[in-house]
Amino acid sequence: MANIVNVLALLAGGGSPPVYADVESRYFKGADPEVIESAVNVDLAALETGGVDSALDISIGGAGDGHQFLVTMDVLVGSLAGIPASRVVCYMASSTQELAIQRQAALDRFYAISGNEVYTIAGGHTVVGASQGLRFMGIILLAYVPEQ
């Protein structure tokens, strides 16, 4: 498992750690990075619309022989107005060279469909591998940057 902590949520919350009862976990499983990306982003958009909960932590676990990856999103439940909208980008490759190519392709695809909205890599980026090292999936946490 590899984690991406949403530093923006921690800062907006005053930097204090959340109480366990205030954290809800959500799970997304699949073998296709675009399917996982879409499901997580739908959930993130719903959090944004709700206005009181925020993604605190996102982690991804490596696939086993079934090649299914698991993304876990911990949501901080409570009033945290002012946290920028977040989205994820997922990609998959089978070599280190291909990882770099697929990472850029996934970011290009995301920015092409996000229109005029500006996102930046704010929370982090991590890659995990499937058993036998045949496939790797990366996940990047992006934060919305409003125009000044």
BALOBA-1460 file (C-alpha; in Angstrom, 3 decimals):
// residues 148
<rec num="1" residu="m" x="0.000" y="0.000" z="0.000"/>
<rec num="2" residu="a" x="1.184" y="3.494" z="-0.756"/>
<rec num="3" residu="n" x="-0.447" y="6.616" z="0.666"/>
<rec num="4" residu="i" x="-1.002" y="10.151" z="-0.534"/>
<rec num="5" residu="v" x="-1.933" y="12.476" z="2.326"/>
<rec num="6" residu="n" x="-4.066" y="15.445" z="1.331"/>
<rec num="7" residu="v" x="-1.926" y="18.099" z="2.994"/>
<rec num="8" residu="l" x="-4.490" y="20.731" z="2.024"/>
<rec num="9" residu="a" x="-7.095" y="19.081" z="4.273"/>
<rec num="10" residu="l" x="-4.693" y="18.973" z="7.196"/>
<rec num="11" residu="l" x="-3.728" y="22.625" z="6.783"/>
<rec num="12" residu="a" x="-7.328" y="23.776" z="6.480"/>
<rec num="13" residu="g" x="-8.145" y="21.812" z="9.622"/>
<rec num="14" residu="g" x="-5.501" y="23.717" z="11.560"/>
<rec num="15" residu="g" x="-2.968" y="20.926" z="11.258"/>
<rec num="16" residu="s" x="-4.513" y="18.917" z="14.076"/>
<rec num="17" residu="p" x="-4.987" y="15.196" z="13.515"/>
<rec num="18" residu="p" x="-8.569" y="14.007" z="13.003"/>
<rec num="19" residu="v" x="-10.384" y="11.943" z="15.593"/>
<rec num="20" residu="y" x="-10.872" y="8.353" z="14.409"/>
<rec num="21" residu="a" x="-14.673" y="8.631" z="14.589"/>
<rec num="22" residu="d" x="-14.517" y="11.551" z="12.150"/>
<rec num="23" residu="v" x="-12.921" y="9.478" z="9.354"/>
<rec num="24" residu="e" x="-14.906" y="7.363" z="6.898"/>
<rec num="25" residu="s" x="-13.172" y="4.966" z="4.482"/>
<rec num="26" residu="r" x="-14.331" y="4.414" z="0.900"/>
<rec num="27" residu="y" x="-13.011" y="1.702" z="-1.425"/>
<rec num="28" residu="f" x="-12.572" y="1.477" z="-5.200"/>
<rec num="29" residu="k" x="-11.347" y="-1.742" z="-6.854"/>
<rec num="30" residu="g" x="-10.473" y="-2.495" z="-10.437"/>
<rec num="31" residu="a" x="-7.897" y="-3.351" z="-13.062"/>
<rec num="32" residu="d" x="-8.469" y="-0.392" z="-15.413"/>
<rec num="33" residu="p" x="-6.868" y="2.893" z="-14.297"/>
<rec num="34" residu="e" x="-9.449" y="5.036" z="-16.115"/>
<rec num="35" residu="v" x="-12.340" y="3.195" z="-14.429"/>
<rec num="36" residu="i" x="-10.804" y="3.658" z="-10.975"/>
<rec num="37" residu="e" x="-9.952" y="7.287" z="-11.758"/>
<rec num="38" residu="s" x="-13.526" y="7.997" z="-12.844"/>
<rec num="39" residu="a" x="-15.078" y="6.367" z="-9.758"/>
<rec num="40" residu="v" x="-12.784" y="8.209" z="-7.342"/>
<rec num="41" residu="n" x="-13.322" y="11.534" z="-9.128"/>
<rec num="42" residu="v" x="-17.113" y="11.125" z="-9.022"/>
<rec num="43" residu="d" x="-16.815" y="10.652" z="-5.264"/>
<rec num="44" residu="l" x="-14.445" y="13.616" z="-4.903"/>
<rec num="45" residu="a" x="-16.841" y="15.813" z="-6.892"/>
<rec num="46" residu="a" x="-19.702" y="14.748" z="-4.607"/>
<rec num="47" residu="l" x="-17.601" y="15.718" z="-1.566"/>
<rec num="48" residu="e" x="-16.945" y="19.085" z="-3.159"/>
<rec num="49" residu="t" x="-20.653" y="19.623" z="-3.825"/>
<rec num="50" residu="g" x="-21.533" y="18.648" z="-0.256"/>
<rec num="51" residu="g" x="-19.109" y="21.235" z="1.088"/>
<rec num="52" residu="v" x="-18.471" y="19.776" z="4.546"/>
<rec num="53" residu="d" x="-16.353" y="16.636" z="4.026"/>
<rec num="54" residu="s" x="-12.916" y="16.327" z="2.458"/>
<rec num="55" residu="a" x="-10.591" y="13.590" z="1.232"/>
<rec num="56" residu="l" x="-7.934" y="13.278" z="3.892"/>
<rec num="57" residu="d" x="-5.887" y="10.374" z="2.566"/>
<rec num="58" residu="i" x="-5.818" y="8.284" z="-0.596"/>
<rec num="59" residu="s" x="-3.903" y="5.036" z="-0.830"/>
<rec num="60" residu="i" x="-3.472" y="2.381" z="-3.489"/>
<rec num="61" residu="g" x="-2.661" y="-1.283" z="-3.006"/>
<rec num="62" residu="g" x="-0.894" y="-3.516" z="-5.485"/>
<rec num="63" residu="a" x="-2.759" y="-6.098" z="-7.469"/>
<rec num="64" residu="g" x="-2.464" y="-9.795" z="-6.847"/>
<rec num="65" residu="d" x="-2.757" y="-12.543" z="-9.403"/>
<rec num="66" residu="g" x="-6.204" y="-11.182" z="-10.316"/>
<rec num="67" residu="h" x="-4.606" y="-7.868" z="-11.249"/>
<rec num="68" residu="q" x="-7.167" y="-5.863" z="-9.283"/>
<rec num="69" residu="f" x="-5.878" y="-2.685" z="-7.616"/>
<rec num="70" residu="l" x="-7.551" y="-1.231" z="-4.533"/>
<rec num="71" residu="v" x="-7.791" y="2.500" z="-3.866"/>
<rec num="72" residu="t" x="-8.818" y="3.511" z="-0.351"/>
<rec num="73" residu="m" x="-9.984" y="7.061" z="0.306"/>
<rec num="74" residu="d" x="-10.306" y="8.252" z="3.883"/>
<rec num="75" residu="v" x="-12.806" y="11.085" z="4.168"/>
<rec num="76" residu="l" x="-12.699" y="13.564" z="7.022"/>
<rec num="77" residu="v" x="-16.306" y="14.125" z="8.046"/>
<rec num="78" residu="g" x="-17.066" y="17.587" z="9.363"/>
<rec num="79" residu="s" x="-16.923" y="21.243" z="8.473"/>
<rec num="80" residu="l" x="-13.798" y="22.019" z="6.469"/>
<rec num="81" residu="a" x="-14.929" y="24.786" z="4.159"/>
<rec num="82" residu="g" x="-12.242" y="26.289" z="1.986"/>
<rec num="83" residu="i" x="-10.347" y="23.135" z="0.993"/>
<rec num="84" residu="p" x="-9.612" y="23.218" z="-2.737"/>
<rec num="85" residu="a" x="-11.344" y="20.667" z="-4.928"/>
<rec num="86" residu="s" x="-9.273" y="17.545" z="-5.518"/>
<rec num="87" residu="r" x="-9.134" y="15.060" z="-8.374"/>
<rec num="88" residu="v" x="-7.005" y="12.012" z="-9.105"/>
<rec num="89" residu="v" x="-5.295" y="10.801" z="-12.239"/>
<rec num="90" residu="c" x="-4.499" y="7.084" z="-12.614"/>
<rec num="91" residu="y" x="-2.324" y="5.314" z="-15.134"/>
<rec num="92" residu="m" x="-0.786" y="1.896" z="-15.754"/>
<rec num="93" residu="a" x="2.402" y="0.586" z="-17.331"/>
<rec num="94" residu="s" x="4.676" y="-2.435" z="-17.309"/>
<rec num="95" residu="s" x="8.148" y="-0.820" z="-17.311"/>
<rec num="96" residu="t" x="9.844" y="2.207" z="-15.801"/>
<rec num="97" residu="q" x="10.157" y="3.831" z="-19.216"/>
<rec num="98" residu="e" x="6.486" y="3.259" z="-19.969"/>
<rec num="99" residu="l" x="5.489" y="4.609" z="-16.522"/>
<rec num="100" residu="a" x="6.895" y="8.038" z="-17.415"/>
<rec num="101" residu="i" x="5.120" y="8.017" z="-20.780"/>
<rec num="102" residu="q" x="1.776" y="6.871" z="-19.335"/>
<rec num="103" residu="r" x="2.000" y="9.366" z="-16.444"/>
<rec num="104" residu="q" x="2.334" y="12.242" z="-18.900"/>
<rec num="105" residu="a" x="-0.402" y="10.841" z="-21.165"/>
<rec num="106" residu="a" x="-2.788" y="10.562" z="-18.192"/>
<rec num="107" residu="l" x="-2.061" y="14.136" z="-17.090"/>
<rec num="108" residu="d" x="-2.504" y="15.399" z="-20.668"/>
<rec num="109" residu="r" x="-5.826" y="13.520" z="-20.929"/>
<rec num="110" residu="f" x="-7.004" y="14.970" z="-17.602"/>
<rec num="111" residu="y" x="-6.052" y="18.545" z="-18.477"/>
<rec num="112" residu="a" x="-7.711" y="18.232" z="-21.920"/>
<rec num="113" residu="i" x="-11.077" y="17.322" z="-20.358"/>
<rec num="114" residu="s" x="-10.850" y="19.693" z="-17.380"/>
<rec num="115" residu="g" x="-11.415" y="22.694" z="-19.652"/>
<rec num="116" residu="n" x="-10.321" y="26.012" z="-18.216"/>
<rec num="117" residu="e" x="-9.957" y="24.681" z="-14.685"/>
<rec num="118" residu="v" x="-6.404" y="24.714" z="-13.397"/>
<rec num="119" residu="y" x="-5.183" y="21.827" z="-11.236"/>
<rec num="120" residu="t" x="-1.749" y="21.267" z="-9.754"/>
<rec num="121" residu="i" x="-0.052" y="18.233" z="-8.233"/>
<rec num="122" residu="a" x="-0.521" y="19.134" z="-4.604"/>
<rec num="123" residu="g" x="-1.113" y="16.049" z="-2.550"/>
<rec num="124" residu="g" x="1.347" y="13.647" z="-4.038"/>
<rec num="125" residu="h" x="1.979" y="10.810" z="-6.402"/>
<rec num="126" residu="t" x="2.606" y="7.129" z="-5.821"/>
<rec num="127" residu="v" x="3.007" y="3.940" z="-7.843"/>
<rec num="128" residu="v" x="2.406" y="0.334" z="-6.751"/>
<rec num="129" residu="g" x="3.084" y="-2.938" z="-8.524"/>
<rec num="130" residu="a" x="1.136" y="-6.069" z="-9.147"/>
<rec num="131" residu="s" x="2.443" y="-9.448" z="-8.098"/>
<rec num="132" residu="q" x="5.311" y="-10.701" z="-10.254"/>
<rec num="133" residu="g" x="6.100" y="-7.073" z="-11.224"/>
<rec num="134" residu="l" x="4.244" y="-7.251" z="-14.526"/>
<rec num="135" residu="r" x="1.977" y="-4.215" z="-14.072"/>
<rec num="136" residu="f" x="2.225" y="-0.988" z="-12.110"/>
<rec num="137" residu="m" x="-0.501" y="1.559" z="-11.399"/>
<rec num="138" residu="g" x="0.163" y="5.159" z="-10.499"/>
<rec num="139" residu="i" x="-2.170" y="7.628" z="-8.826"/>
<rec num="140" residu="i" x="-1.670" y="11.390" z="-8.601"/>
<rec num="141" residu="l" x="-3.657" y="13.704" z="-6.342"/>
<rec num="142" residu="l" x="-4.385" y="17.065" z="-7.953"/>
<rec num="143" residu="a" x="-5.798" y="20.191" z="-6.311"/>
<rec num="144" residu="y" x="-7.855" y="22.889" z="-8.021"/>
<rec num="145" residu="v" x="-6.143" y="26.275" z="-8.211"/>
<rec num="146" residu="p" x="-8.718" y="29.060" z="-8.595"/>
<rec num="147" residu="e" x="-7.864" y="31.940" z="-10.891"/>
<rec num="148" residu="q" x="-6.629" y="35.010" z="-9.022"/>
